[in-house]
Amino acid sequence: METSQARSSESMSKDLSELMKEATKEVHEQAENTPFMKNFQKGQVSLHEFKLVTASLYFIYSALEEEIERNKDNPVYAPVYFPGELHRKAALEKDLEYFYGSNWREEIPCPEATQKYVARLHDVGKNHPELLVAHAYTRYLGDLSGGQVLKKIAQKALQLPSTGEGLAFFTFDGVSNATKFKQLYRSRMNALEMDLATKKRVLEEAKKAFLLNIQVFEALQELVSKGPENGHPVQPKAELRTRNTNKSHEHGLVPGKDSKTTNRGSTGMMLTTPLVRWILALSFLATTVAVGLFAM
């Protein structure tokens, strides 16, 4: 009994970032081996799935960053408070306006699983702020690690402009060197004062964060498999092309490149069946978490 406890204490004496990676290693490996990741890496993603993903991420990051602001002076989180470098809400707002238009707030869906994730983030921020670091580390360092790879894949698959419209989420302007910044973040996180019991709870919360992401994947999979977009019938292809053409002019795309970009919505719709659509949606989400987190 004493030997077992001693081993446990010795194991938990490791740096928190190392423990976090070890604690979630199994789910990382499971995600890595899914066919969904392989599909996305082949560039098999449509505009519809990408928009749904972006919408759910907006709700998740809005809740996360609201709770981070609530606890920015709390010693259990303050050392890893990097709003200028990491926060994603403003970037996601830009992407949503690009994809949905100026009334995007009325257009985007928030599935029940996303609401559940949001509720957990608010509960943690208000009642268990010492666990907030698990969610921040899981999301931000994952996005920072895998973001550039995913950005290039999405840009090519969706024929998005090279100037970056629709991909602000993946662009960390405040981070000039991702490797050095991640080292700084880990060192700050490892310096957080935690007793053994708290450290264990943080590790369990990191696992829970990953599971909440998986539930969001499944909800979006169901949403896409039903066919309608945002709870409404999918727009006719002609209307979708017109909308995208107008959007191209709004964003001032380079003449001569408009045609490729303006057809991204209709192309994505025509090339994917309902069955393939939900596979691709889950592919993108699984890749976002798995590629990023594994690289942390």
Secondary structure as UniProt FT lines:
FT   HELIX           2..12
FT   HELIX           16..23
FT   HELIX           25..32
FT   HELIX           35..41
FT   TURN            42..43
FT   HELIX           47..70
FT   TURN            71..73
FT   TURN            75..77
FT   HELIX           78..80
FT   HELIX           83..86
FT   HELIX           89..100
FT   TURN            102..103
FT   HELIX           104..107
FT   HELIX           112..127
FT   HELIX           129..131
FT   HELIX           132..136
FT   HELIX           137..141
FT   HELIX           142..157
FT   TURN            158..159
FT   TURN            162..163
FT   TURN            165..166
FT   HELIX           168..170
FT   TURN            173..174
FT   HELIX           178..190
FT   HELIX           196..225
FT   TURN            230..231
FT   HELIX           237..250
FT   TURN            251..252
FT   TURN            255..257
FT   HELIX           258..262
FT   HELIX           264..271
FT   HELIX           274..294
//
